[in-house]
């Protein structure tokens, strides 16, 4: 399996979770993350995560709303964490297989494309 660029991932659609097969191997996930700055392996390699410090509470809610719309469109839903009113963490994993699938990397690339008001 060959790692893809962020742009290649963004142009894809998430597959139905029933058709994604088994979790991707950790070595491939680490190579694929090189194309997704700021994303890192989490949960013993079964998930990827990224953190943002946004401008304020409303910026956090706006960003999470855009992510939610994208996730719903793609049919692949991340875990959201909002703490201290501006610290956003998004965790992606394909729960149906207990690990990472291409869907997680596709959605990560699409999330990176969404506007977000970062704290200065």
Number of C-alpha atoms within 10 A of each C-alpha: 6 7 16 17 14 21 14 12 22 19 10 15 16 20 15 11 15 8 7 17 10 13 19 17 14 15 9 12 22 16 13 17 21 15 18 19 12 12 21 17 18 14 11 9 18 21 21 24 20 18 15 17 20 20 16 15 16 13 19 22 16 14 19 20 12 15 23 17 13 17 18 12 12 18 15 22 21 21 10 14 12 17 11 9 15 19 17 20 16 19 21 26 26 21 16 14 16 12 21 25 26 21 24 23 25 23 25 27 24 21 20 17 12 11 12 18 15 13 12 6
